[in-house]
Amino acid sequence: MGCPEMHRTNLVTITEVKNVPPDIRPFVEFKAMIEERKPEENELVAVLVIDTTTSYIPVFLKDPVTLAALQET
């Protein structure tokens, strides 16, 4: 048996929840609902998109460095 086909993703943004674009915000809210949590507006979230789709994957960053520190790297 071969490996299942893997899909590539690209990083769209790392931003605070309050700055997530309106068309992507439902993906963030859905992910939060699945995790049974309410995201804080100033919480950092990374947003990935699956290549050749409009499917977004939000990842809440736990214990992140500051946004400024991320931008420096």
N, CA, C and O atoms as a printed pandas DataFrame, in Angstrom:
     atom_number atom_name residue_name chain_id  residue_number  x_coord  y_coord  z_coord
0              1         N          MET        A               1    0.828   -1.182    0.000
1              2        CA          MET        A               1    0.000    0.000    0.000
2              3         C          MET        A               1    0.872    1.245    0.000
3              4         O          MET        A               1    1.842    1.333    0.752
4              5         N          GLY        A               2    0.528    2.192   -0.835
5              6        CA          GLY        A               2    1.259    3.448   -0.877
6              7         C          GLY        A               2    0.737    4.414    0.166
7              8         O          GLY        A               2   -0.299    4.190    0.792
8              9         N          CYS        A               3    1.469    5.475    0.332
9             10        CA          CYS        A               3    1.050    6.520    1.264
10            11         C          CYS        A               3   -0.127    7.271    0.664
11            12         O          CYS        A               3   -0.187    7.453   -0.552
12            13         N          PRO        A               4   -1.060    7.709    1.494
13            14        CA          PRO        A               4   -2.147    8.523    0.953
14            15         C          PRO        A               4   -1.578    9.825    0.405
15            16         O          PRO        A               4   -0.556   10.325    0.875
16            17         N          GLU        A               5   -2.253   10.350   -0.583
17            18        CA          GLU        A               5   -1.785   11.597   -1.188
18            19         C          GLU        A               5   -1.825   12.721   -0.157
19            20         O          GLU        A               5   -2.822   12.915    0.539
20            21         N          MET        A               6   -0.732   13.446   -0.077
21            22        CA          MET        A               6   -0.643   14.561    0.860
22            23         C          MET        A               6   -0.957   15.854    0.112
23            24         O          MET        A               6   -0.637   15.998   -1.068
24            25         N          HIS        A               7   -1.570   16.760    0.796
25            26        CA          HIS        A               7   -1.892   18.057    0.216
26            27         C          HIS        A               7   -0.955   19.102    0.796
27            28         O          HIS        A               7   -0.662   19.096    1.991
28            29         N          ARG        A               8   -0.496   19.986   -0.050
29            30        CA          ARG        A               8    0.393   21.063    0.393
30            31         C          ARG        A               8   -0.443   22.214    0.925
31            32         O          ARG        A               8   -1.551   22.473    0.456
32            33         N          THR        A               9    0.113   22.895    1.909
33            34        CA          THR        A               9   -0.528   24.099    2.432
34            35         C          THR        A               9    0.458   25.252    2.373
35            36         O          THR        A               9    1.673   25.059    2.344
36            37         N          ASN        A              10   -0.082   26.423    2.358
37            38        CA          ASN        A              10    0.725   27.640    2.396
38            39         C          ASN        A              10    0.234   28.509    3.539
39            40         O          ASN        A              10   -0.959   28.555    3.839
40            41         N          LEU        A              11    1.170   29.194    4.167
41            42        CA          LEU        A              11    0.819   30.130    5.226
42            43         C          LEU        A              11    0.227   31.386    4.598
43            44         O          LEU        A              11    0.852   32.025    3.753
44            45         N          VAL        A              12   -0.973   31.728    5.018
45            46        CA          VAL        A              12   -1.627   32.944    4.539
46            47         C          VAL        A              12   -1.205   34.120    5.411
47            48         O          VAL        A              12   -0.795   35.169    4.913
48            49         N          THR        A              13   -1.314   33.922    6.724
49            50        CA          THR        A              13   -0.997   35.001    7.650
50            51         C          THR        A              13   -0.840   34.472    9.069
51            52         O          THR        A              13   -1.358   33.408    9.411
52            53         N          ILE        A              14   -0.136   35.211    9.869
53            54        CA          ILE        A              14   -0.150   35.050   11.323
54            55         C          ILE        A              14   -0.585   36.405   11.840
55            56         O          ILE        A              14    0.094   37.411   11.631
56            57         N          THR        A              15   -1.713   36.425   12.510
57            58        CA          THR        A              15   -2.286   37.693   12.937
58            59         C          THR        A              15   -3.133   37.495   14.181
59            60         O          THR        A              15   -3.372   36.365   14.607
60            61         N          GLU        A              16   -3.579   38.581   14.750
61            62        CA          GLU        A              16   -4.512   38.501   15.866
62            63         C          GLU        A              16   -5.893   38.156   15.314
63            64         O          GLU        A              16   -6.227   38.517   14.186
64            65         N          VAL        A              17   -6.683   37.460   16.111
65            66        CA          VAL        A              17   -8.017   37.041   15.678
66            67         C          VAL        A              17   -8.815   38.235   15.154
67            68         O          VAL        A              17   -9.525   38.111   14.156
68            69         N          LYS        A              18   -8.707   39.377   15.808
69            70        CA          LYS        A              18   -9.484   40.556   15.393
70            71         C          LYS        A              18   -9.122   41.038   13.988
71            72         O          LYS        A              18   -9.904   41.762   13.372
72            73         N          ASN        A              19   -7.954   40.651   13.466
73            74        CA          ASN        A              19   -7.520   41.097   12.144
74            75         C          ASN        A              19   -7.720   40.059   11.041
75            76         O          ASN        A              19   -7.328   40.289    9.896
76            77         N          VAL        A              20   -8.321   38.930   11.372
77            78        CA          VAL        A              20   -8.567   37.902   10.355
78            79         C          VAL        A              20   -9.591   38.459    9.366
79            80         O          VAL        A              20  -10.618   38.994    9.784
80            81         N          PRO        A              21   -9.328   38.344    8.059
81            82        CA          PRO        A              21  -10.266   38.866    7.065
82            83         C          PRO        A              21  -11.661   38.240    7.215
83            84         O          PRO        A              21  -11.778   37.073    7.586
84            85         N          PRO        A              22  -12.705   39.006    6.930
85            86        CA          PRO        A              22  -14.080   38.519    7.114
86            87         C          PRO        A              22  -14.391   37.211    6.380
87            88         O          PRO        A              22  -15.171   36.400    6.878
88            89         N          ASP        A              23  -13.798   36.998    5.214
89            90        CA          ASP        A              23  -14.096   35.770    4.467
90            91         C          ASP        A              23  -13.430   34.537    5.073
91            92         O          ASP        A              23  -13.808   33.408    4.760
92            93         N          ILE        A              24  -12.441   34.750    5.939
93            94        CA          ILE        A              24  -11.742   33.637    6.590
94            95         C          ILE        A              24  -12.228   33.458    8.029
95            96         O          ILE        A              24  -12.036   32.395    8.619
96            97         N          ARG        A              25  -12.840   34.463    8.581
97            98        CA          ARG        A              25  -13.278   34.436    9.988
98            99         C          ARG        A              25  -14.156   33.223   10.322
99           100         O          ARG        A              25  -13.991   32.659   11.404
100          101         N          PRO        A              26  -15.084   32.788    9.448
101          102        CA          PRO        A              26  -15.886   31.600    9.785
102          103         C          PRO        A              26  -15.042   30.342   10.017
103          104         O          PRO        A              26  -15.414   29.493   10.827
104          105         N          PHE        A              27  -13.921   30.216    9.323
105          106        CA          PHE        A              27  -13.040   29.066    9.537
106          107         C          PHE        A              27  -12.444   29.116   10.946
107          108         O          PHE        A              27  -12.308   28.087   11.607
108          109         N          VAL        A              28  -12.092   30.319   11.395
109          110        CA          VAL        A              28  -11.528   30.503   12.736
110          111         C          VAL        A              28  -12.590   30.187   13.788
111          112         O          VAL        A              28  -12.311   29.505   14.775
112          113         N          GLU        A              29  -13.796   30.682   13.575
113          114        CA          GLU        A              29  -14.875   30.429   14.527
114          115         C          GLU        A              29  -15.225   28.944   14.582
115          116         O          GLU        A              29  -15.498   28.413   15.659
116          117         N          PHE        A              30  -15.220   28.272   13.436
117          118        CA          PHE        A              30  -15.504   26.839   13.398
118          119         C          PHE        A              30  -14.436   26.054   14.155
119          120         O          PHE        A              30  -14.753   25.157   14.936
120          121         N          LYS        A              31  -13.171   26.394   13.920
121          122        CA          LYS        A              31  -12.070   25.709   14.610
122          123         C          LYS        A              31  -12.187   25.910   16.121
123          124         O          LYS        A              31  -11.970   24.974   16.889
124          125         N          ALA        A              32  -12.524   27.109   16.544
125          126        CA          ALA        A              32  -12.694   27.384   17.973
126          127         C          ALA        A              32  -13.842   26.550   18.543
127          128         O          ALA        A              32  -13.742   26.027   19.652
128          129         N          MET        A              33  -14.923   26.429   17.786
129          130        CA          MET        A              33  -16.059   25.635   18.243
130          131         C          MET        A              33  -15.657   24.165   18.398
131          132         O          MET        A              33  -16.041   23.520   19.374
132          133         N          ILE        A              34  -14.890   23.635   17.447
133          134        CA          ILE        A              34  -14.421   22.246   17.513
134          135         C          ILE        A              34  -13.558   22.045   18.759
135          136         O          ILE        A              34  -13.641   21.009   19.418
136          137         N          GLU        A              35  -12.736   23.035   19.073
137          138        CA          GLU        A              35  -11.852   22.958   20.240
138          139         C          GLU        A              35  -12.559   23.357   21.540
139          140         O          GLU        A              35  -11.945   23.392   22.606
140          141         N          GLU        A              36  -13.868   23.658   21.434
141          142        CA          GLU        A              36  -14.675   24.061   22.587
142          143         C          GLU        A              36  -14.024   25.215   23.350
143          144         O          GLU        A              36  -13.794   25.149   24.558
144          145         N          ARG        A              37  -13.741   26.263   22.600
145          146        CA          ARG        A              37  -13.097   27.438   23.189
146          147         C          ARG        A              37  -13.646   28.692   22.539
147          148         O          ARG        A              37  -14.256   28.637   21.471
148          149         N          LYS        A              38  -13.428   29.804   23.180
149          150        CA          LYS        A              38  -13.785   31.103   22.604
150          151         C          LYS        A              38  -12.483   31.871   22.447
151          152         O          LYS        A              38  -11.845   32.222   23.439
152          153         N          PRO        A              39  -12.085   32.133   21.211
153          154        CA          PRO        A              39  -10.817   32.835   21.013
154          155         C          PRO        A              39  -10.902   34.289   21.469
155          156         O          PRO        A              39  -11.920   34.958   21.293
156          157         N          GLU        A              40   -9.825   34.750   22.047
157          158        CA          GLU        A              40   -9.717   36.155   22.438
158          159         C          GLU        A              40   -9.359   36.963   21.194
159          160         O          GLU        A              40   -8.649   36.470   20.318
160          161         N          GLU        A              41   -9.840   38.183   21.113
161          162        CA          GLU        A              41   -9.588   39.022   19.937
162          163         C          GLU        A              41   -8.100   39.306   19.722
163          164         O          GLU        A              41   -7.673   39.517   18.587
164          165         N          ASN        A              42   -7.307   39.314   20.796
165          166        CA          ASN        A              42   -5.872   39.606   20.652
166          167         C          ASN        A              42   -5.016   38.337   20.586
167          168         O          ASN        A              42   -3.787   38.416   20.592
168          169         N          GLU        A              43   -5.662   37.172   20.522
169          170        CA          GLU        A              43   -4.950   35.898   20.423
170          171         C          GLU        A              43   -4.374   35.725   19.017
171          172         O          GLU        A              43   -5.022   36.064   18.026
172          173         N          LEU        A              44   -3.156   35.196   18.941
173          174        CA          LEU        A              44   -2.542   34.977   17.631
174          175         C          LEU        A              44   -3.042   33.688   17.000
175          176         O          LEU        A              44   -3.203   32.666   17.668
176          177         N          VAL        A              45   -3.282   33.761   15.706
177          178        CA          VAL        A              45   -3.727   32.607   14.941
178          179         C          VAL        A              45   -2.949   32.583   13.629
179          180         O          VAL        A              45   -2.779   33.609   12.971
180          181         N          ALA        A              46   -2.487   31.402   13.266
181          182        CA          ALA        A              46   -1.866   31.208   11.954
182          183         C          ALA        A              46   -2.951   30.655   11.042
183          184         O          ALA        A              46   -3.715   29.777   11.442
184          185         N          VAL        A              47   -3.020   31.163    9.827
185          186        CA          VAL        A              47   -4.019   30.688    8.876
186          187         C          VAL        A              47   -3.290   30.085    7.683
187          188         O          VAL        A              47   -2.471   30.739    7.037
188          189         N          LEU        A              48   -3.605   28.827    7.407
189          190        CA          LEU        A              48   -3.037   28.105    6.268
190          191         C          LEU        A              48   -4.129   27.901    5.232
191          192         O          LEU        A              48   -5.311   27.851    5.573
192          193         N          VAL        A              49   -3.741   27.784    3.971
193          194        CA          VAL        A              49   -4.691   27.446    2.912
194          195         C          VAL        A              49   -4.168   26.203    2.205
195          196         O          VAL        A              49   -2.972   26.087    1.939
196          197         N          ILE        A              50   -5.067   25.280    1.904
197          198        CA          ILE        A              50   -4.693   24.070    1.174
198          199         C          ILE        A              50   -4.588   24.436   -0.298
199          200         O          ILE        A              50   -5.513   25.011   -0.872
200          201         N          ASP        A              51   -3.442   24.095   -0.913
201          202        CA          ASP        A              51   -3.212   24.413   -2.328
202          203         C          ASP        A              51   -4.390   23.980   -3.194
203          204         O          ASP        A              51   -4.996   22.932   -2.969
204          205         N          THR        A              52   -4.695   24.792   -4.168
205          206        CA          THR        A              52   -5.737   24.586   -5.180
206          207         C          THR        A              52   -7.138   24.505   -4.588
207          208         O          THR        A              52   -8.051   23.990   -5.234
208          209         N          THR        A              53   -7.324   25.009   -3.360
209          210        CA          THR        A              53   -8.652   25.035   -2.744
210          211         C          THR        A              53   -8.877   26.396   -2.091
211          212         O          THR        A              53   -7.998   27.258   -2.069
212          213         N          THR        A              54  -10.069   26.552   -1.571
213          214        CA          THR        A              54  -10.357   27.721   -0.740
214          215         C          THR        A              54  -10.626   27.261    0.690
215          216         O          THR        A              54  -11.387   27.891    1.424
216          217         N          SER        A              55   -9.992   26.155    1.075
217          218        CA          SER        A              55  -10.125   25.617    2.431
218          219         C          SER        A              55   -9.002   26.155    3.304
219          220         O          SER        A              55   -7.821   25.962    3.018
220          221         N          TYR        A              56   -9.392   26.826    4.364
221          222        CA          TYR        A              56   -8.434   27.431    5.278
222          223         C          TYR        A              56   -8.358   26.624    6.566
223          224         O          TYR        A              56   -9.361   26.080    7.029
224          225         N          ILE        A              57   -7.173   26.553    7.135
225          226        CA          ILE        A              57   -6.949   25.840    8.385
226          227         C          ILE        A              57   -6.353   26.826    9.388
227          228         O          ILE        A              57   -5.185   27.199    9.272
228          229         N          PRO        A              58   -7.144   27.247   10.367
229          230        CA          PRO        A              58   -6.597   28.115   11.402
230          231         C          PRO        A              58   -5.905   27.281   12.479
231          232         O          PRO        A              58   -6.357   26.188   12.819
232          233         N          VAL        A              59   -4.817   27.805   13.004
233          234        CA          VAL        A              59   -4.083   27.158   14.089
234          235         C          VAL        A              59   -3.865   28.215   15.163
235          236         O          VAL        A              59   -3.141   29.188   14.952
236          237         N          PHE        A              60   -4.493   28.017   16.310
237          238        CA          PHE        A              60   -4.302   28.949   17.417
238          239         C          PHE        A              60   -2.922   28.709   18.001
239          240         O          PHE        A              60   -2.559   27.574   18.309
240          241         N          LEU        A              61   -2.162   29.768   18.151
241          242        CA          LEU        A              61   -0.789   29.650   18.633
242          243         C          LEU        A              61   -0.769   29.699   20.153
243          244         O          LEU        A              61   -1.110   30.715   20.759
244          245         N          LYS        A              62   -0.372   28.606   20.749
245          246        CA          LYS        A              62   -0.297   28.520   22.209
246          247         C          LYS        A              62    1.065   29.016   22.666
247          248         O          LYS        A              62    2.088   28.665   22.077
248          249         N          ASP        A              63    1.082   29.816   23.694
249          250        CA          ASP        A              63    2.317   30.375   24.245
250          251         C          ASP        A              63    3.210   30.972   23.159
251          252         O          ASP        A              63    4.404   30.679   23.107
252          253         N          PRO        A              64    2.628   31.816   22.283
253          254        CA          PRO        A              64    3.435   32.367   21.196
254          255         C          PRO        A              64    4.352   33.480   21.686
255          256         O          PRO        A              64    4.136   34.097   22.730
256          257         N          VAL        A              65    5.358   33.699   20.900
257          258        CA          VAL        A              65    6.135   34.916   21.107
258          259         C          VAL        A              65    5.253   36.056   20.625
259          260         O          VAL        A              65    4.167   35.808   20.101
260          261         N          THR        A              66    5.684   37.274   20.787
261          262        CA          THR        A              66    4.867   38.399   20.338
262          263         C          THR        A              66    4.840   38.450   18.814
263          264         O          THR        A              66    5.709   37.886   18.149
264          265         N          LEU        A              67    3.846   39.125   18.273
265          266        CA          LEU        A              67    3.753   39.291   16.827
266          267         C          LEU        A              67    4.977   40.026   16.307
267          268         O          LEU        A              67    5.481   39.705   15.231
268          269         N          ALA        A              68    5.458   41.002   17.055
269          270        CA          ALA        A              68    6.663   41.739   16.653
270          271         C          ALA        A              68    7.860   40.802   16.551
271          272         O          ALA        A              68    8.657   40.921   15.621
272          273         N          ALA        A              69    7.998   39.875   17.490
273          274        CA          ALA        A              69    9.111   38.920   17.453
274          275         C          ALA        A              69    8.990   37.991   16.249
275          276         O          ALA        A              69    9.995   37.639   15.631
276          277         N          LEU        A              70    7.766   37.594   15.915
277          278        CA          LEU        A              70    7.570   36.748   14.733
278          279         C          LEU        A              70    7.965   37.492   13.459
279          280         O          LEU        A              70    8.557   36.907   12.552
280          281         N          GLN        A              71    7.636   38.779   13.396
281          282        CA          GLN        A              71    7.942   39.567   12.211
282          283         C          GLN        A              71    9.439   39.777   12.042
283          284         O          GLN        A              71    9.909   39.978   10.923
284          285         N          GLU        A              72   10.191   39.733   13.130
285          286        CA          GLU        A              72   11.640   39.924   13.062
286          287         C          GLU        A              72   12.356   38.713   12.483
287          288         O          GLU        A              72   13.454   38.846   11.944
288          289         N          THR        A              73   11.751   37.538   12.586
289          290        CA          THR        A              73   12.431   36.319   12.118
290          291         C          THR        A              73   12.163   36.031   10.675
291          292         O          THR        A              73   12.664   35.043   10.138
